[in-house]
């Protein structure tokens, strides 16, 4: 596994280097304190995951995120001291897969990295046994992760895809908030319940009014996917 860390504080780089080496001894950690260099490395090194700070000396991390998303869907976790709700929402809406506020727990970070990598994985053993899912104008090919809406390709972030996948795999049954946090993020303990709500909102927006109506909210419990009759 190759990890790209775009972070200007050396103590954080040292901590993450040790954390990854203990959990994944085979991991390669690349780091740079500058956003411009981080962009170059994101393209040239093809990392499996990027951990990105917002407060960088040469450019804001949000700009780095925006630029990376122009050429890559590599999983990106924002790791920052900025805890404002607006910053978190902005990062997730711009395409970050997770948002962690410093100071952070090493165990929490590893759990989230594992969940993000799992969500981004193209090949899953159970996908090979699943036929395409069709509901109205929505078609999902689980093997290729291709989604068609009205016959046109639909782009979803890894998190949005995994949410949709879990809901349609449990069609007609309520997926609780806890189950979604555990399955999609890898942790029901550390993930704020509002994170599920925000990502469901983003997913519905991309699906459009007709298909979005198939995701039913069960107030205080969770969500379920219901095919049109």
C-alpha positions in Angstrom: 0.0 0.0 0.0 1.2 3.5 -0.9 0.2 6.4 1.3 0.7 10.1 0.3 0.7 12.4 3.3 0.4 16.2 2.5 1.2 17.7 5.8 3.5 20.5 7.0 3.9 19.5 10.6 6.8 17.0 11.0 5.5 15.6 14.3 2.3 14.5 12.5 4.3 13.0 9.7 6.4 11.0 12.2 3.3 9.9 14.1 1.5 8.7 11.0 4.6 7.0 9.7 4.9 4.9 12.9 1.1 4.3 13.0 1.0 2.9 9.4 4.2 0.9 9.8 2.8 -0.8 12.9 -0.5 -1.7 11.2 0.8 -2.3 7.7 4.5 -3.0 7.7 4.6 -3.3 4.0 3.1 0.2 3.5 5.1 2.9 1.8 4.6 6.4 3.2 5.4 9.4 1.0 5.1 12.9 2.4 5.4 16.6 1.4 4.7 19.8 3.3 3.5 21.6 0.2 0.3 21.4 -1.7 1.9 22.0 -5.1 4.3 19.1 -4.6 1.5 17.0 -3.3 -0.5 17.5 -6.5 2.5 16.4 -8.5 3.0 13.3 -6.4 -0.7 12.4 -6.5 -0.4 12.2 -10.2 3.1 10.7 -10.6 3.1 8.2 -7.6 -0.5 6.9 -7.9 -1.0 6.5 -4.2 -3.7 4.2 -2.8 -4.8 6.9 -0.3 -4.0 10.5 0.4 -4.1 12.1 3.9 -4.5 15.8 3.4 -4.1 18.8 5.8 -6.0 22.0 5.0 -3.6 24.6 6.4 -0.6 24.2 4.1 2.1 26.9 3.6 1.7 27.4 -0.2 -2.0 26.7 -0.9 -5.1 25.6 0.9 -5.9 21.9 1.2 -9.3 22.4 -0.3 -7.7 23.6 -3.5 -5.4 20.5 -3.5 -8.5 18.4 -3.1 -10.3 20.1 -5.9 -7.3 19.8 -8.3 -6.8 16.1 -7.5 -10.4 15.3 -8.2 -9.9 16.6 -11.7 -7.8 13.6 -12.6 -8.2 11.0 -9.8 -10.7 9.2 -7.6 -8.0 8.2 -5.1 -9.5 8.0 -1.6 -8.7 11.2 0.3 -9.0 11.8 4.1 -8.8 15.3 5.4 -6.8 15.5 8.6 -6.9 19.0 10.1 -7.3 21.2 13.2 -10.2 23.0 11.6 -13.3 21.6 13.3 -16.0 24.0 12.0 -19.0 22.3 10.6 -18.9 24.4 7.4 -15.3 23.2 6.8 -16.3 19.6 7.2 -19.3 19.9 5.0 -17.2 21.7 2.4 -14.5 19.0 2.3 -17.0 16.2 2.0 -19.0 18.0 -0.7 -15.8 18.6 -2.7 -15.0 14.9 -2.8 -13.1 14.0 0.4 -14.0 10.5 1.7 -13.6 11.4 5.3 -12.8 14.3 7.6 -10.8 13.9 10.8 -10.1 16.7 13.3 -6.8 16.9 15.2 -5.9 15.8 17.8 -6.8 12.3 16.6 -6.8 8.8 17.8 -4.5 6.4 16.0 -7.0 3.6 16.3 -9.7 5.8 14.9 -7.6 6.9 12.0 -6.6 3.3 11.1 -10.2 2.2 11.3 -11.3 5.0 8.9 -8.4 4.4 6.5 -9.4 0.7 6.4 -13.0 1.6 5.7 -12.1 4.1 3.0 -9.8 1.6 1.3 -12.5 -1.0 1.4 -15.1 1.3 -0.1 -12.7 2.2 -2.9 -11.9 -1.4 -3.7 -13.1 -2.3 -7.2 -13.0 -6.1 -6.8 -15.0 -7.7 -4.0 -15.6 -11.5 -4.0 -19.4 -11.2 -3.4 -19.7 -8.8 -6.4 -18.9 -11.6 -8.9 -22.1 -13.4 -7.8 -24.4 -10.5 -8.1 -26.4 -9.7 -11.2 -27.0 -6.1 -12.2 -29.5 -4.3 -10.1 -32.3 -2.5 -12.0 -34.9 -0.1 -10.5 -36.7 2.1 -12.9 -34.0 4.2 -14.7 -31.3 3.1 -12.4 -28.9 0.3 -13.2 -26.0 -0.8 -11.0 -23.3 -3.3 -12.2 -21.7 -4.5 -9.0 -18.7 -6.2 -10.7 -17.6 -3.0 -12.6 -19.1 -0.5 -10.1 -20.7 1.2 -13.1 -23.9 3.1 -12.5 -26.3 4.2 -15.2 -29.1 6.7 -14.7 -31.4 7.3 -17.6 -28.8 5.3 -19.7 -26.0 7.8 -18.8 -23.0 7.1 -16.5 -23.5 8.5 -13.0 -20.4 9.5 -11.0 -20.6 8.8 -7.2 -17.8 9.1 -4.6 -16.7 5.8 -3.0 -18.8 6.7 0.1 -21.9 7.4 -1.9 -21.5 4.2 -4.0 -21.1 2.1 -0.8 -24.2 3.7 0.7 -26.3 3.0 -2.4 -24.8 -0.5 -2.7 -25.8 -1.3 0.9 -29.3 0.1 0.6 -30.1 -1.8 -2.7 -28.6 -5.0 -1.4 -31.0 -4.7 1.5 -33.9 -3.6 -0.7 -37.2 -3.3 1.2 -35.5 -3.6 4.6 -34.5 -0.7 6.9 -30.8 -0.1 7.2 -30.3 1.5 10.6 -28.0 4.5 11.1 -25.7 2.3 13.2 -25.6 -0.4 10.5 -24.7 2.2 7.8 -22.0 3.8 9.9 -20.5 0.4 10.6 -20.7 -0.9 7.1 -19.8 2.2 5.1 -17.4 3.9 7.5 -16.1 0.9 9.4 -17.2 2.3 12.8 -20.5 3.0 14.4 -18.8 4.6 17.5 -16.6 7.3 16.0 -18.8 8.5 13.1 -21.2 11.3 13.8 -24.8 10.3 12.9 -25.1 13.6 10.9 -22.4 12.3 8.5 -24.8 9.6 7.3 -27.6 12.2 6.8 -25.3 14.5 4.8 -24.1 11.7 2.5 -27.6 10.5 1.9 -28.6 14.0 1.0 -25.7 14.2 -1.5 -26.6 10.8 -2.9 -30.2 11.8 -3.4 -29.2 15.0 -5.2 -27.1 13.0 -7.7 -29.8 10.4 -8.3 -32.4 13.0 -9.2 -36.0 13.4 -8.0 -37.4 10.2 -9.4 -34.8 7.7 -8.1 -34.2 9.7 -4.9 -37.8 8.9 -3.9 -36.8 5.2 -3.7 -34.6 6.0 -0.7 -37.2 6.2 2.1 -36.3 7.9 5.4 -37.5 6.0 8.5 -37.5 8.8 11.1 -35.1 8.1 13.9 -34.2 4.7 12.6 -32.5 4.8 9.2 -33.3 4.4 5.5 -34.6 1.8 3.1 -34.6 1.4 -0.7 -37.9 0.6 -2.2 -38.4 -0.2 -5.9 -41.3 1.5 -7.7 -44.3 -0.8 -8.3 
